[in-house]
Amino acid sequence: MSLSKADVEKIAHLARLAISEQDIELYSRNLSNILALVEQMNKVDTSAVLPMAHPLDTAQRLRDDVVTETNQRETFQAIAPQVDCGLYLVPQVLE
């Protein structure tokens, strides 16, 4: 598929790109090459290929779920402006 000068200008306008007049031919050639590659890839039979979430068949390494910080709830609530039954009280925002 070959793009014309008008096609490139329209694409540039839609993408809000300013292209100089002498670069239009280069853009046309490059975009046409990209579209040709996409057409070539669309012709490949992928019916026997299983879809996958990631190209590498590896499992994610997970760390152990271990608490690493000490409980400082009482310290933080002692310096809070208002606390009731272990909850922080804040001013009403919505009426």
TIVO-2410 file (N, C-alpha, C; in nm, 3 decimals):
# residues 95
REC num residu      c1      c2      c3 atome chaine
REC   1      M   0.085  -0.118   0.000     N      A
REC   1      M   0.000   0.000   0.000    CA      A
REC   1      M   0.089   0.123   0.000     C      A
REC   2      S   0.067   0.208  -0.096     N      A
REC   2      S   0.146   0.329  -0.109    CA      A
REC   2      S   0.061   0.449  -0.070     C      A
REC   3      L   0.117   0.533   0.014     N      A
REC   3      L   0.045   0.652   0.058    CA      A
REC   3      L   0.079   0.770  -0.033     C      A
REC   4      S  -0.020   0.847  -0.063     N      A
REC   4      S   0.002   0.965  -0.146    CA      A
REC   4      S   0.039   1.085  -0.058     C      A
REC   5      K   0.075   1.192  -0.124     N      A
REC   5      K   0.109   1.315  -0.053    CA      A
REC   5      K  -0.011   1.364   0.028     C      A
REC   6      A  -0.130   1.354  -0.030     N      A
REC   6      A  -0.251   1.398   0.040    CA      A
REC   6      A  -0.278   1.312   0.164     C      A
REC   7      D  -0.249   1.181   0.153     N      A
REC   7      D  -0.268   1.093   0.268    CA      A
REC   7      D  -0.176   1.132   0.383     C      A
REC   8      V  -0.051   1.159   0.351     N      A
REC   8      V   0.046   1.197   0.454    CA      A
REC   8      V   0.007   1.329   0.517     C      A
REC   9      E  -0.038   1.424   0.435     N      A
REC   9      E  -0.080   1.554   0.489    CA      A
REC   9      E  -0.201   1.538   0.580     C      A
REC  10      K  -0.294   1.450   0.543     N      A
REC  10      K  -0.412   1.428   0.627    CA      A
REC  10      K  -0.373   1.362   0.758     C      A
REC  11      I  -0.284   1.262   0.753     N      A
REC  11      I  -0.238   1.195   0.874    CA      A
REC  11      I  -0.167   1.295   0.966     C      A
REC  12      A  -0.084   1.380   0.906     N      A
REC  12      A  -0.012   1.480   0.985    CA      A
REC  12      A  -0.110   1.578   1.050     C      A
REC  13      H  -0.213   1.615   0.975     N      A
REC  13      H  -0.314   1.707   1.030    CA      A
REC  13      H  -0.388   1.641   1.146     C      A
REC  14      L  -0.428   1.515   1.129     N      A
REC  14      L  -0.500   1.445   1.235    CA      A
REC  14      L  -0.414   1.425   1.359     C      A
REC  15      A  -0.284   1.406   1.338     N      A
REC  15      A  -0.192   1.388   1.450    CA      A
REC  15      A  -0.141   1.522   1.502     C      A
REC  16      R  -0.185   1.629   1.441     N      A
REC  16      R  -0.143   1.765   1.479    CA      A
REC  16      R   0.009   1.781   1.473     C      A
REC  17      L   0.065   1.731   1.361     N      A
REC  17      L   0.208   1.741   1.337    CA      A
REC  17      L   0.234   1.837   1.222     C      A
REC  18      A   0.336   1.917   1.237     N      A
REC  18      A   0.377   2.007   1.129    CA      A
REC  18      A   0.490   1.938   1.052     C      A
REC  19      I   0.465   1.914   0.923     N      A
REC  19      I   0.564   1.847   0.839    CA      A
REC  19      I   0.604   1.943   0.727     C      A
REC  20      S   0.735   1.957   0.708     N      A
REC  20      S   0.780   2.044   0.600    CA      A
REC  20      S   0.753   1.977   0.466     C      A
REC  21      E   0.741   2.057   0.363     N      A
REC  21      E   0.705   2.010   0.229    CA      A
REC  21      E   0.808   1.910   0.175     C      A
REC  22      Q   0.937   1.932   0.203     N      A
REC  22      Q   1.038   1.842   0.150    CA      A
REC  22      Q   1.043   1.709   0.223     C      A
REC  23      D   0.985   1.699   0.344     N      A
REC  23      D   0.986   1.573   0.420    CA      A
REC  23      D   0.866   1.483   0.389     C      A
REC  24      I   0.769   1.534   0.315     N      A
REC  24      I   0.647   1.456   0.290    CA      A
REC  24      I   0.679   1.327   0.214     C      A
REC  25      E   0.769   1.334   0.117     N      A
REC  25      E   0.803   1.214   0.040    CA      A
REC  25      E   0.868   1.108   0.129     C      A
REC  26      L   0.957   1.150   0.220     N      A
REC  26      L   1.023   1.057   0.312    CA      A
REC  26      L   0.920   0.993   0.405     C      A
REC  27      Y   0.829   1.074   0.458     N      A
REC  27      Y   0.725   1.020   0.546    CA      A
REC  27      Y   0.635   0.923   0.470     C      A
REC  28      S   0.603   0.957   0.347     N      A
REC  28      S   0.519   0.871   0.265    CA      A
REC  28      S   0.585   0.735   0.244     C      A
REC  29      R   0.712   0.736   0.212     N      A
REC  29      R   0.785   0.611   0.189    CA      A
REC  29      R   0.793   0.529   0.318     C      A
REC  30      N   0.827   0.594   0.431     N      A
REC  30      N   0.840   0.522   0.558    CA      A
REC  30      N   0.705   0.466   0.605     C      A
REC  31      L   0.600   0.545   0.597     N      A
REC  31      L   0.469   0.496   0.638    CA      A
REC  31      L   0.420   0.383   0.547     C      A
REC  32      S   0.449   0.393   0.419     N      A
REC  32      S   0.412   0.286   0.326    CA      A
REC  32      S   0.486   0.157   0.360     C      A
REC  33      N   0.612   0.168   0.398     N      A
REC  33      N   0.689   0.050   0.438    CA      A
REC  33      N   0.631  -0.013   0.564     C      A
REC  34      I   0.590   0.070   0.658     N      A
REC  34      I   0.529   0.018   0.781    CA      A
REC  34      I   0.399  -0.054   0.749     C      A
REC  35      L   0.316   0.005   0.666     N      A
REC  35      L   0.189  -0.058   0.629    CA      A
REC  35      L   0.212  -0.187   0.552     C      A
REC  36      A   0.315  -0.191   0.468     N      A
REC  36      A   0.347  -0.315   0.395    CA      A
REC  36      A   0.389  -0.424   0.493     C      A
REC  37      L   0.465  -0.389   0.595     N      A
REC  37      L   0.506  -0.486   0.695    CA      A
REC  37      L   0.384  -0.539   0.771     C      A
REC  38      V   0.291  -0.453   0.804     N      A
REC  38      V   0.169  -0.495   0.874    CA      A
REC  38      V   0.088  -0.589   0.785     C      A
REC  39      E   0.078  -0.557   0.658     N      A
REC  39      E   0.007  -0.647   0.565    CA      A
REC  39      E   0.075  -0.783   0.557     C      A
REC  40      Q   0.207  -0.782   0.553     N      A
REC  40      Q   0.282  -0.907   0.549    CA      A
REC  40      Q   0.259  -0.988   0.676     C      A
REC  41      M   0.255  -0.923   0.792     N      A
REC  41      M   0.231  -0.992   0.918    CA      A
REC  41      M   0.089  -1.046   0.926     C      A
REC  42      N  -0.007  -0.975   0.867     N      A
REC  42      N  -0.146  -1.022   0.867    CA      A
REC  42      N  -0.165  -1.148   0.783     C      A
REC  43      K  -0.077  -1.171   0.686     N      A
REC  43      K  -0.088  -1.289   0.600    CA      A
REC  43      K  -0.038  -1.416   0.668     C      A
REC  44      V   0.034  -1.403   0.778     N      A
REC  44      V   0.091  -1.519   0.846    CA      A
REC  44      V  -0.021  -1.595   0.916     C      A
REC  45      D  -0.019  -1.728   0.900     N      A
REC  45      D  -0.120  -1.813   0.964    CA      A
REC  45      D  -0.081  -1.834   1.111     C      A
REC  46      T  -0.161  -1.779   1.201     N      A
REC  46      T  -0.135  -1.791   1.344    CA      A
REC  46      T  -0.243  -1.874   1.414     C      A
REC  47      S  -0.316  -1.954   1.339     N      A
REC  47      S  -0.426  -2.030   1.399    CA      A
REC  47      S  -0.376  -2.137   1.496     C      A
REC  48      A  -0.255  -2.187   1.476     N      A
REC  48      A  -0.202  -2.291   1.564    CA      A
REC  48      A  -0.122  -2.234   1.680     C      A
REC  49      V  -0.111  -2.103   1.687     N      A
REC  49      V  -0.033  -2.040   1.794    CA      A
REC  49      V  -0.127  -2.005   1.909     C      A
REC  50      L  -0.090  -2.052   2.028     N      A
REC  50      L  -0.170  -2.022   2.145    CA      A
REC  50      L  -0.140  -1.881   2.194     C      A
REC  51      P  -0.243  -1.807   2.232     N      A
REC  51      P  -0.217  -1.672   2.285    CA      A
REC  51      P  -0.146  -1.682   2.420     C      A
REC  52      M  -0.060  -1.586   2.445     N      A
REC  52      M   0.012  -1.588   2.572    CA      A
REC  52      M   0.016  -1.447   2.630     C      A
REC  53      A   0.029  -1.442   2.760     N      A
REC  53      A   0.030  -1.313   2.829    CA      A
REC  53      A   0.167  -1.247   2.826     C      A
REC  54      H   0.271  -1.328   2.811     N      A
REC  54      H   0.406  -1.275   2.813    CA      A
REC  54      H   0.492  -1.360   2.720     C      A
REC  55      P   0.585  -1.301   2.647     N      A
REC  55      P   0.664  -1.380   2.552    CA      A
REC  55      P   0.760  -1.478   2.620     C      A
REC  56      L   0.795  -1.454   2.745     N      A
REC  56      L   0.884  -1.545   2.816    CA      A
REC  56      L   0.801  -1.630   2.912     C      A
REC  57      D   0.824  -1.759   2.911     N      A
REC  57      D   0.750  -1.850   2.998    CA      A
REC  57      D   0.819  -1.859   3.134     C      A
REC  58      T   0.806  -1.753   3.212     N      A
REC  58      T   0.869  -1.751   3.344    CA      A
REC  58      T   0.765  -1.711   3.448     C      A
REC  59      A   0.791  -1.753   3.569     N      A
REC  59      A   0.704  -1.715   3.680    CA      A
REC  59      A   0.766  -1.596   3.752     C      A
REC  60      Q   0.682  -1.511   3.805     N      A
REC  60      Q   0.732  -1.395   3.876    CA      A
REC  60      Q   0.782  -1.436   4.013     C      A
REC  61      R   0.899  -1.388   4.047     N      A
REC  61      R   0.954  -1.417   4.179    CA      A
REC  61      R   0.883  -1.328   4.280     C      A
REC  62      L   0.829  -1.388   4.383     N      A
REC  62      L   0.759  -1.313   4.485    CA      A
REC  62      L   0.837  -1.321   4.616     C      A
REC  63      R   0.831  -1.213   4.691     N      A
REC  63      R   0.896  -1.215   4.821    CA      A
REC  63      R   0.800  -1.272   4.924     C      A
REC  64      D   0.854  -1.316   5.035     N      A
REC  64      D   0.770  -1.367   5.143    CA      A
REC  64      D   0.686  -1.253   5.201     C      A
REC  65      D   0.563  -1.284   5.236     N      A
REC  65      D   0.474  -1.184   5.294    CA      A
REC  65      D   0.499  -1.177   5.444     C      A
REC  66      V   0.596  -1.095   5.479     N      A
REC  66      V   0.639  -1.084   5.618    CA      A
REC  66      V   0.627  -0.938   5.661     C      A
REC  67      V   0.573  -0.915   5.781     N      A
REC  67      V   0.563  -0.779   5.834    CA      A
REC  67      V   0.703  -0.734   5.872     C      A
REC  68      T   0.744  -0.618   5.820     N      A
REC  68      T   0.880  -0.570   5.847    CA      A
REC  68      T   0.879  -0.444   5.932     C      A
REC  69      E   0.764  -0.383   5.954     N      A
REC  69      E   0.755  -0.262   6.035    CA      A
REC  69      E   0.685  -0.293   6.166     C      A
REC  70      T   0.721  -0.218   6.267     N      A
REC  70      T   0.656  -0.236   6.396    CA      A
REC  70      T   0.525  -0.158   6.398     C      A
REC  71      N   0.433  -0.201   6.482     N      A
REC  71      N   0.303  -0.136   6.496    CA      A
REC  71      N   0.320  -0.007   6.576     C      A
REC  72      Q   0.297   0.107   6.512     N      A
REC  72      Q   0.311   0.237   6.576    CA      A
REC  72      Q   0.177   0.310   6.581     C      A
REC  73      R   0.068   0.235   6.581     N      A
REC  73      R  -0.065   0.295   6.578    CA      A
REC  73      R  -0.088   0.389   6.695     C      A
REC  74      E  -0.053   0.348   6.814     N      A
REC  74      E  -0.075   0.431   6.932    CA      A
REC  74      E   0.005   0.560   6.924     C      A
REC  75      T   0.127   0.552   6.874     N      A
REC  75      T   0.211   0.671   6.859    CA      A
REC  75      T   0.150   0.770   6.761     C      A
REC  76      F   0.102   0.721   6.648     N      A
REC  76      F   0.044   0.808   6.547    CA      A
REC  76      F  -0.089   0.867   6.593     C      A
REC  77      Q  -0.169   0.788   6.663     N      A
REC  77      Q  -0.298   0.838   6.708    CA      A
REC  77      Q  -0.283   0.935   6.824     C      A
REC  78      A  -0.173   0.927   6.897     N      A
REC  78      A  -0.149   1.020   7.007    CA      A
REC  78      A  -0.126   1.161   6.956     C      A
REC  79      I  -0.071   1.175   6.836     N      A
REC  79      I  -0.043   1.308   6.782    CA      A
REC  79      I  -0.152   1.355   6.685     C      A
REC  80      A  -0.254   1.273   6.662     N      A
REC  80      A  -0.363   1.311   6.571    CA      A
REC  80      A  -0.455   1.411   6.641     C      A
REC  81      P  -0.513   1.506   6.565     N      A
REC  81      P  -0.603   1.605   6.625    CA      A
REC  81      P  -0.724   1.543   6.693     C      A
REC  82      Q  -0.792   1.447   6.626     N      A
REC  82      Q  -0.909   1.385   6.684    CA      A
REC  82      Q  -0.910   1.236   6.651     C      A
REC  83      V  -0.932   1.153   6.753     N      A
REC  83      V  -0.939   1.009   6.737    CA      A
REC  83      V  -1.056   0.959   6.822     C      A
REC  84      D  -1.130   0.862   6.768     N      A
REC  84      D  -1.241   0.803   6.842    CA      A
REC  84      D  -1.243   0.653   6.814     C      A
REC  85      C  -1.230   0.572   6.915     N      A
REC  85      C  -1.232   0.425   6.904    CA      A
REC  85      C  -1.131   0.373   6.802     C      A
REC  86      G  -1.013   0.432   6.798     N      A
REC  86      G  -0.910   0.387   6.706    CA      A
REC  86      G  -0.923   0.441   6.565     C      A
REC  87      L  -1.019   0.530   6.539     N      A
REC  87      L  -1.038   0.588   6.406    CA      A
REC  87      L  -1.000   0.735   6.406     C      A
REC  88      Y  -0.945   0.781   6.297     N      A
REC  88      Y  -0.912   0.922   6.283    CA      A
REC  88      Y  -1.039   0.998   6.243     C      A
REC  89      L  -1.070   1.105   6.313     N      A
REC  89      L  -1.186   1.189   6.281    CA      A
REC  89      L  -1.139   1.307   6.199     C      A
REC  90      V  -1.208   1.331   6.088     N      A
REC  90      V  -1.173   1.441   5.999    CA      A
REC  90      V  -1.297   1.527   5.977     C      A
REC  91      P  -1.276   1.655   5.940     N      A
REC  91      P  -1.391   1.741   5.915    CA      A
REC  91      P  -1.472   1.691   5.796     C      A
REC  92      Q  -1.602   1.717   5.801     N      A
REC  92      Q  -1.689   1.675   5.691    CA      A
REC  92      Q  -1.657   1.758   5.567     C      A
REC  93      V  -1.642   1.690   5.453     N      A
REC  93      V  -1.604   1.757   5.330    CA      A
REC  93      V  -1.727   1.785   5.244     C      A
REC  94      L  -1.819   1.690   5.238     N      A
REC  94      L  -1.940   1.704   5.156    CA      A
REC  94      L  -2.058   1.740   5.245     C      A
REC  95      E  -2.146   1.821   5.190     N      A
REC  95      E  -2.265   1.859   5.265    CA      A
REC  95      E  -2.381   1.769   5.231     C      A
***
